[in-house]
Amino acid sequence: MSVGSLGIGYVALGAVIALVVAAVKRTLSPGDALLLVAMWPLYAPLSFARAGESGREGELVAALERAKASPLASVLPDAESARLLGARLREAGARLAELDELLARPDFARATVEQRAAELSARGANAAAATTQLRLRTLDQLHALRERFRHELDEVGELIAQLVTQAELVRLQPTIAQASGELVRELVNRVEGLGELFAYQAAIEREGECNPAAGRLS
């Protein structure tokens, strides 16, 4: 078989893979399609793996993949670190969704709990009213936790978008690659910092276990 025939077969197979990935993911950018056709032995496994990801995790993986093809590659986290960062983002997104669902429940409405506390106080049921006040405190903590998760994930999302933009700029000006390392460090630090929110949520849950009436979170 001639080299020309091999080349045509290679490109044809890459085109087929690109079509399959596009069908699985529902969308595929022209740049990603070209990468698949030209470098399918390396890029296709990553693309299929990414098809099962969603939200910030998928955005992070996609941004790192694109940045690896630029001079920024030297300042990016290694594959295992990137996997752990993606997992942390996925967990944070799941926790935010759980908090949204929890705080949307009627029995978790602050106004309802406040009204209950007032009714108990008016009847002279001071112990029960004090317990209800503990519930209000727990609700306030949960609302604050949700806002912190939302804020941090928004910040991470903007950093990911900037990384994609910066990678394209570095392609044009390779000399600024090292200077762009600060952006990568900020992104990594933000994602790793989500661990502090996980610890804070665990502390709230432990407090709820110590005060069962105040910690009815399910």
N, C-alpha and C positions, 0 to 999 in steps of 0.2 A: 504494500500500500504506500502511495506516495505521501510526501510531507504535506502537499496541498490537500489531499483527501483527508488526512488526519486533522488538519487545521479546520476544514469545513465541518467535519464531524464534531470537533471540540466546540466550535461556535454554535452549531445546531443543538447540541446537547445542553449548552448553557442557556440557549433561548427557551428550550422546553422547560428547564428548571425554573427560569424566570417566570414563565407563564404559570407553572404550578404554585410557586410562592405567591404570586399575585392573586391567584384564586383562593389560596388559604387565608392570606392576610387581608383580602378585599381591596387592598391598595398597595401600590409599589411605585416609589418615585422613579423618575427617569435615571437619576444617578445610581440608585440602588440596582436598577435593572441592568445598567451597563456594567456595574461591578460583578453582578451575577454572571452575565454572559462571558466577561473577560476572565474572572477569577472564581468560577463556580466551585472548584474543589475545596477552596478555603472558605468562601463566603456563603455557600449554600447551607452548610450545617448550622452556621450562626443564624441565618435567616429563618430556618425552620424552627430553631429553638426559640427565637424571638416571637414566633407566631403565637405561642402560648402565653406570652407575657402581655400585660396591659398596664395602663396608667403610667405613673412616673418610672416604674422599673423598666418598662419597654423603652421609654424615652431615653433613660440613662444608657441602656445597652446600645441603642441606636447611635447616640451621640458619641460614645466611646469607640464604636466600630468605625464611624466616619473619621474621628480624630486620629485613629491608628494609621489611617492612610495618608496622614499629613506629617510634617516635621514635629508635631506635638507628641508623636508616639513616645518619645524618650522621657516625657514627664508624666505619662499616664500610669494609673495603677495597674499591677499585673492582673492576669486573668482571674486568679482566685480572689484577690481583693475586690475586683469588679463584681464578681459573683456575690460576695458577701454584702457589698454595698447595695446591689440590686435587691437582695433578699430583705435587707433592712427597710428599704423604701416600700417594698411590697407589704411588709408587716405594718408599717406606719399607715399606709393607705387603708389597709383592712381595719386597723384600730379606729381610724377616723370614721369609716363607714359604720362601724359598730356603735360609736358614740352618737352619730347622727340618728341612727335608728332608735337607740335607747332614749335619747332626750326628746324624741318626737312622740313618745308614749304619753297619753293623757295623765297617767299617775306620776309622771316625772315633770309635769308642768309646775313651774315655781309658784305661780299664782294659786294653784290648787292646794299646794302644800302650805303656803302662807295662810290661806283661808282656814285650813284645817287647824293650824296652830292657834289662830285667833279664836276659833270656836272652842277649842279645848281650854284655853286660858279663861274665856268668859264663863265656862262651866266650873272653873276652879280645879280642873284636872291638870295641876301644875306639872306633875311628873310626865304625863303623856305629852303635854305641850313642850316640855324640855326635849323630849325624844324627837318630836317633830322638828324642833329647831336644829337638831343634829342632822336631820334629813336635809334641811335647807342648806346647811353648811356643805354637806356632801354634794348636793346638786350644784352649788356654786363652784366647787372644785372640779366637777365634771365639765361644766361649761367652760371654765378657764382652760382645762386640759384640751378640750376640743378646739378652742381658738388657737392654742399654741401649736397643735398638730397642723391645723389649716395654714397658719402663718409659715411654719417651717417648710411645709410641702410646697407652698407657693414660692418661697425663696429658692428652694431646690429646683423647681421648675424653671425659674428665670435663669439660674446658673447653667442649667442644662442647655437652654436655648442659646445662651451666650457662648457656651463651649462650641456648639455647632457653628456659630457665626465666626468665632475666633479661629477655628480649624480652617475655614475657608480663607480667612485673611492670611494665616500663616502659610498657606499654599502659595500665596502671591509674594509674601515677604518672609521667607524661612528664617531670617536672622532674628526675628522677634519670638521664636519658639520658646527659648528659655525664659524670656520675660513673661510669657503667657502661663508659666508654671504656677503663678500665684492664683490664677483662676481655678486651675485644677485642684490645688490645695484647699481653696475655699469650698469648692464643691464637695470634696472628700470630707472635710471637717464638718460641713453642714449635715451630711448624711450620717456620719458617725455620731454626731451630737444628738440624733434622734434617740439614742440609747438613754439619754437623760430623761426624756419624756416617758420612755418605757418604765424607767425606775420610779418616776413620779406617779404613774398610774398604778404601779404595784403597791406603792405606799398608801394610796387612797384605798385600794382594795384591802390592804392589811388593816387599815383603820376601820373599814366597814366590818371586818371580821371581829374586831374588838368591840364594836358597837353595832350588833346585828340589826337593831331597829333602824339605825341611821344608814346602814349599808345595803339596803335591799336593792341591788343593782340588776336583778333579773326576775 
